[in-house]
């Protein structure tokens, strides 16, 4: 089932993922990925069969609330898996001891729970004069040539070499500092998801982040991304109109959709199109004219730094005809007209349902949920209660049939492990990005597609091996992305330290004499600016604290009174999997643990026993069934 590699710091053997051991030749990796994909899809089928045994098929699409007689530990586990990021057995037992209504309210009414999460501490990276930050290095240089200053930095005096170098360095500093600061922000959010006492709040914040997708790569201002994240959290389960107004006056979204360029007589349709297509109504429920008229209503909605600003001089106050209504509408008028259209409630309710329950949603269920949402005046909590309390939520089609997103996969694993701090070795952002999801950088304005797109052949081997670095961390070989200059820029730095002139240091080969001539005549050197951007950024950025997972699996299993190999396997399977493994797979896991322990019973604690438990858990977390929530 596995091969062994000795690199765990206790000296015990760490397993490679079962899939890598079974198919060693590189030529077979592509077929292997398809086999693992088939295994995950087979697990989906097994989950449906398992759920059918524990709940009737008649519950599918039935929005009737479940009763106290229906409630159980497994249903509480399913609730917190979907309305949060999973939980430890003790946390699940607390919910299971309540009535279904009380358990759902404990999650939905999270405002009543103290928020103990630490606030984000921004790094001092933003200088006066950097607003508005230039869209490109060329624009930064153009501004400096025209005015003598750009981003608050002056050109060097006449006669100096590379007069524009300080400007170019500062431009790249802004890019690097904001990119790394956004990584810090994502790490902070990951820790918040892990440690929060209000899991549904963070789960909904993640949902809205994907729904109102905004990419830091274009915004290039970590302050704006942080503010948007806090706005989404503040309105996560509130009123949808407030959320819409919040996002449509949000500086990060205004920059991302170019609404600063949306002016009377020259409307930019990005804002209006995405508002209708992605944010409120869905394709097919409006016309191209509606897009143009909505865009006119939002002219003059712009930002000044991190604040919203209404520019009356650039707003079109004329009459618009939108969704069959005519008047001198502004942006809030358009929002109200959209909300009066029944399809809006159905579109948002349906998308939230697919996030929390399952991909397939029949028309009648969608309409019923839309009615609930609209009748509640677009308050989200009544809709959430109806979804989470329904028989349909606990039906065979819904239980253990959702493929975990990368963020859900990582955070839920940490929560089930009982961790109280987010491990940063390996790096949280690299773990999720390697699987296709980077917080604050969705692939486009449509967000992440989700569902079965998470288990493409290209990603499956990464998923299978994901937690090796968590259970068997390599402290000495760890490369911190927020402290190390990457690639060519690191080589530039080494060459300059060795005494090369800037031009020679930034060339990959070339004649030394010609380098000296160019070095004398350059206005600026872009590659050197890229290198200095990192140097300047690292000087001011607060470093991410680096620590491994604080694991004690021996204490975990003995607290559960699991003292034999079979009991340990059963505890891990029940604690981490929503789909039990088959008898044959369980027998292999038990036998493997017996071999590593040298017997059936747990001996006294020590590095060898802890290593054996980690090896077993690694195999469980590598199973296709573990991809399902």
N, C-alpha and C positions, 0 to 999 in steps of 0.2 A: 504493500500500500504506500510506503514511503521509503525514501532513502534518508540518510543521516548526514548532517554536516556539523562539525564541532566548532561552534562559534559563540555559544551562549556563555556569558561571563562566569557562570558557575562551573563550567567544564562539562556539562551534560550535552547530549547530542540534540540538535534542533532539526526537525524534519523539514524537508522540502515538501511543497504541496503535492498531494497524491497525483494530480494530473501531470506534473513535471516528471515524476518518477516513472509513471506508466509509459510515457512516450518521450524517451530521451532524445532521439535524433531530431536535429533542427528541421529537417525536411518534413517532419510530421507535425510541426507546431500548428500549421494552418488547419489540417484536418482535425487536430486535437481541439482547436477552438470551436469547431462546429460540433464536435462530440460533447463538449462541455455545455454549449448552447442547448443542445438537445436534452442534456441532463437537467438543466434549469427548467426547460419547458415541461419535461416529464414531471419535475417536482411540482410545477403549477397544477398539472393534472392530478397528481397525488393529493395535493392540498384540497382541491375541489372534492375529491372522493372522501377524504377524511372529514371535511366540514359537513358533507351530506350525512355522515353517520351521527354527527353531534347536533345537527339542526335540520329541520325539514326543508325540502326544496320549496315548499309553499311560502317560505319567508322571503324568497327573492322578490324584489320590487314591492314588498309589503311595508308601508311606512307606519304601521301600527306599533306603538311602543312595546318593548318587551316588558315582562312582568318580573316581580321578585322571584317567582318560581323558576324563571328562565336564567336567572343570574348565577354566575359561577366564577371561580378563579380564572379559568381560561377566557371567559368573556371579558373580565376586567383586564386581563393581559392584552387582549385584542384592542380594547378601548384605548389604553394608554400607549399602545404601539402606534396607533393611527392618530390619536389626538395629542400625541407627544412624541417622545423618542425612546419608547420602551422604559422599563423600570426593573428594579431588583425584585426578588420574590417578596420581600417585606413590604415594599411599596404597593405591589399588586394585591397582597393580602389585605392591606388597609382599604383599598377600593372595593375588593370583593366582600368585605364585611358590611358595606353600605347597601342601600337599595340602589337599583340602576339609576333612578332619578337623582339621588344624592351624589352618586359617583360622577355622573355627567356634569352636574352643577359644580362639583369640586374642581373640575377642569375648566368649564365654560365661564364660571364667575371668578376668574382669576384675579380680578381687580381687588377682591377682598383678601387676597393672600399677600403678605409682605413681600416686596421685591428686594431681595437681599443681594442681587447681583451688583458687582462693582461697576462704576461708571468707567467709560473709556477715557484714558488719559492721553490726550493728543501730544504728539511730538512738536517742538517749537520749530517747525520747518517753513512756515509761511511768513515772508517778509512784507512790510509795507511797500507798495509799488508793484507787487507781482500780479495784482488784479487790474484789468483782466489778463489772464495768462495767454500768451500768443498761441495760435493754433499750430504753428510749425516753427522750426528753426529759421527758415527763410523769412517768415514774418517778423520774428524777433530781430533778425539782422536788419530788415528793411526799416523797422521802427527806429532802431539805433542810428542808422545812416541818416534818416530824415530829421531826427530830433536830438541826437547825441546821447540818448539814454533809452534803455529798454528794460522793463521789469525792475525799475529802480536802480539799475546799474549803468554807469557811464562808460562810454568808450575810453580807451587810453588816449593820452594827448598826442597831437601831431608829432611825427618822428619816431614814435614807439613802434616796435614790431608787433604784429598781431593785435592791432588796435581793437578788434571786435572780440578777442578771445574771452574777456570777462563776461560779455553778453552771452556768448555761446555756452560757456561753462555754466552760467546761471540757468539758461534754458534747460540744459540737460540735468542740472541739479533739480529743477522743478519736476521734471519727468520722473527721475529716479526716486526722489524723496516721496512723491505722492504714490508711486507704485508700491514701494516698500511699506509706506504708512498704511496703504489699503490692505496689505497682507497682515499687518498688525491688527487692523480693524477686524479682518476676517477671523483671526485667531481669537481675539476678544469675543466675537460673536459665537465662535465655536465653544469657548469656555462657558458663555452664558447659556447656550443650549444644554450643555452638560449639567450645569449646577443649578439651573433655575428651579424654583418651587412653583413656577407657573408655565408648565411645558406647552400647553396649548397656545399661549401667547407667542412663544418663540416659533412654534410650528406654523402658526398663521402668518407671522412676520416673514418666514421663509416662503410661504405660499404667495404672499403679495409681492415679495421681491421677484419671484418668477413671473407673476402676472403683469406687474408694472416694471418689466425688465429694464434695467439701466446699467450700462457698462462703464466701469471706471477707466477702461482704456481710452475711451473718448472723452469722458468728463474731466479726467486728469486733475481732480481736486478731492482729496480724501475728506476734507471738511464737509463738502456737499454730500458725499456718499454716507458719511456718518449721520448727518442731519436727516437724510432721506430714511435711513434705517430706523432712526428714533421716531420719525413721523409715522412710518408704517406700523411700528410697534404700538404707538399710542392709539392708533385707530384700528388695530388688527381685528377686534371683535365688536367694533362700535357701529356707527352708521355709515353705509356705503357712500352716501352723498358727501359726508365729511371727508372720507378717504379720497374720493375723486377730486374734490376741491384741493385737498392737501397735495396730491400728486401733480395736479395741473398747475399749481403755483410753486412747485418744488424746483429749486434752481438746478439740481442735478438732471431732472427730467427735461427741463427747459433747454439745457445745454445739449443733452443727448439727442433730442428731437429737433434741434436747430430752431427753436421758436423765437430766438433773438432775431432771426432773419425773417420772421413772419410780420410783415408790415403792410399797412394799407396801400393799395395799388400794386403791391408785389407780394401777395400772400404765399407763404410756404405751406404746402399741404401735408407735410409729415405729421404734424401734431393732430390735425383733424382726422386723418386717415387712421392712425393708430388708436385714437380715442374710440372710433366707431368699430373698427375691425377687431382689435385685440382687447381693449379695456372695458367695453360696455355691451356691444350688441352682437358682434360676430358677423362673418361674411354673409352677404345675401340679404341683409335686412335694411339696407340704405342704398342710395344712388351716388354716383360720382358728383352730382350737384350737391348732395348733402355734405359730402366731404369738403367741397370748395366753400360752401356757406359756413360750415362749422369752423373752418380755418380762418375765415374772415372775422368770426366772432372772437377769436383768440389773438388777433393782431394786437401788438403792444404789450402782450404778456411776456415779460422778460425778467432778467435778474441783474442785480448789481452786486457782484461778488457772491456771497452766500445768502443774499436776501432777495426775495421776490420784489419786482418793481413793475407797476403798471405805467406804461409809456403812452399817455393820452395822445401825444402828437402823432404816434404811429398806429393808433387804433382806428379801425373802420367803424364809424358810428352809423353807417347807412343801413337801410332795410335789408334783411336776409330772409330767404325762404328755406326753411329747414324742417325736414320730416313733415311737410304739409302745413307748417305754421309760418306766418310772415310777421316780421316786426324788426325793430332795431336791436336785435339780440346781441348780448355780450356772452362771454364764456359761461357764466353761471346760468344764464337763460338756457343755453344749449344743454348744459348738464341736466337741468330740470325737465326739459323736453325729452331728453333721452330716458330719464327715469320714469316718465309717464308712459313709455312704450313697453307693453307687457314682455316683449322678447328680451328686454334687458335683464329683468329679474330672472328669467329662465336661463339666460346665458351665464350669468354669474353663479347662480345656484348650481347649475350643471357642472361648471368648472370646479367649484369647491367640492362638489360631490365626488368628482373623479379624483381629486387630490386626496380626499379622506377615505373613500370607499373603494371604487373600482372604475375601470375604464368604460365598461358598458353601462349605458343608462337609457332605459326605454322612454318613449315620448310622454307617456302618462305620468311616470314618476317625475320626470323633468318638469312637466307642467304643474304638478302638485307642489313641488318644492318652490317653483317660481311664485305660485300663489301665496305660499307661506311667507316668502321673502317680501313680496310686494305689500301684502296685508299688514305686515309688521313695520311698514314705513321704511323699508330697507335697513332695518336693524338686523345685524348679523346673528346675534345670540339666539333668537327664536329659530332661525334656520339651522344653526349648529345643533341645538337641542333636538330638533326633529330628526336630523340625519343620524346623530350619535345614539339616540335612544331607539331607533327603528329596528324592527326585525330584519329588515333588508341589510342593515349595517352588520348584523351578526349572521347573515345567511351563508350557505355553502359557497355561493358565488363571490362572497366578499372576504371571507376569513382566510388569511395566509395566501392571498392571491396577488398581492401587490409587490412588484419588484422594487426593492429599496433604492432610493436615490443615493449617490455617493455620500452626501452629507448625512442622510438618515442612517446609512450603513455604518459610518464611522462613529457618529455621536451615540447611536443606540447601543453599539457595542460597548462603548465606554460607560454608558449609564448602567448596562446590565452587569458590567464588571464591578460596579459600585465605586468607580473612581470619583474623587472629589476635586481633582485638578485635571485640566486638559493636558495630556502629554504633548510635548513639543519636539520630542525626539522619538519617532520621525516627525517631520514638519507637517502640521495639520493641513495646510494649504496644498502641499505637494501630494498628500494622500488623496484628497478629493479631486484635485485637478487631474491626477493621473487616471482617474475613472471618468472624467468628462464633466465635472462640475466645480467651478471656481466661484466662490462667493464674491459678489460685487462685480463679476465679469461674466454674465450670461452670454451665450453665443451670438444673440441678436435680440431685437426688440420683442420677438415672440417668446423669449425665455427658453427654458429647457423642455424638450418634447416629452421626456419621461417615459414611463411604461417600458415596453420591450426594447426601446432604443438604448436602455442602460445595459443590455446584455449582448451587444454586438460582439462578434468574434474577436475584434481588436481589443476589447476591454476585459474579456472573461479571464484571461490568465492573470491580469492585474488584480482582478477581484479575488481570485483564488489565493493569491499570495499576499494580499493586502496587509494582513496583521502579523506577518513574520517579523517586521521591524518593530512592532509594538511589544510582542512577547519575547523577542530575542534582540534587544536594541544594540546597535553598534555605536557606542559613544565616541570611540576614537576616530571612526571613519565618517562621522556625521559632518555634513557640509551645510552651514546655516545660510540660507539664501538672503537673510537680512543683514549679514555681516561680511559677505565675501563678494568681491568683484568678479563677475563671470567672464569666461572666454577671452576674446581678443583684448578686452579692456584690462584684464589682469596682466596680460603679456606686455601691453603698453606701459603699465606701471613698473614692471620689473626692468624693462629696457631703460626707462628714464632713470631709475635708481642706479643702473649700471653706467650712466654717464652719456647715453645717446641724446642727440638733440631731438626735439619733438617730432619733426618730420620723419627722421629715420626710425624713431621708436614706433611710429604709427603705420609704417610701411611693412608689408610682408615681402622683404627682398628689395632690391634696387641699389643704385650706385650711391656711395657715400657722398661724393662730391656734389652730385645733383641734389641730394637731400639737403646739403648745406645751403645751396643757392635758393631752393624752394623755401627752406626754413626762414631765410632772411626776408622773403617777399610775401609770405602768406598773410592775409588779413585775419584768418583764424583757421584752426585745424579741428575739423568735426570729430574725428576719432579721439583726439586728446580731450575735447570737450566732453565726449561721452564718458571717458575715464574719470575726468575731474568731477563730473556729475555724481558718480558713485562716491568718490572720496569726500566730497562736500556733504552729501546726504548722510553717509554713515557717521559723520562728525556730529550731526544734530539729531538723528533719529534715536528714539528710545529703543534699546535692543529688546527682542523677544526673549524672556527667560527660557532657558532650555533645560528640560527635565524629562526623564523617562516615566512610564506609567508606574504608579506606586502599587504594584500587584503583590498579593500574598494569596495564591490559589490554595495553599494548604489550609490557611485559616478559613477560606471560603467554604471548602468542601467539608471540613470538620465541623464548622458551625451548622452545616446542613445535615450533620450526622451521617455523612457518606464516607464510610471507612473501608469499603471494599471496592475493587475495580469496577464491578457492575454498578454499584451505587453511585460512584463518581461519574461514570459515563451517563447514567440516567439523570443525574443532577445537571450536568452540563447541557445535555440535550433539552431538558425541560426548561432550563434557565435561559438558553440562548436561541433555541429553534422554535418556530411556530409550526413546523411540520416535523413530526417525529421521524427518525430514520428507520429504515426497515430492519427486520431481525438479523439479516445477514450482515449489514453494515454495523449494527450494534455489536455483533459477536466479534467482528474484526477489531473494533475500537477497544473492547474489553480485553481481548487477547493481547493487543499491542501494549496497553497499560500494564497488564500483568508482566509482560516481558521487561518493560522499563523499570518496574518496581521490584522485580525479582520474586514476585508472589502475588497473592490475591488481595492481601490487606495492606493498608497504608502503614508504612513504618514510621519511625520518629521523623519529625521535620528536618530538612536539610537541603542543601543545594541540589542533590541528585533527585530527591522527591519533587521539589519544586520544578525542576527541569522536566521531569516526566509529565507532570500535570500541565505544564505549558505546552509541551509537545502534543498532548492529547487535545487540549483546547484549540490549538492551531489547526488540527485536523477537522475538528467540529466546525470552526469558523471558515474553513476552506470548502465545506460541503455545498453542493448546489442548493440544498434546502435553505441554507443560511441567507441566500439572496432574497428570500421572501419575508414579507411582513404581514 
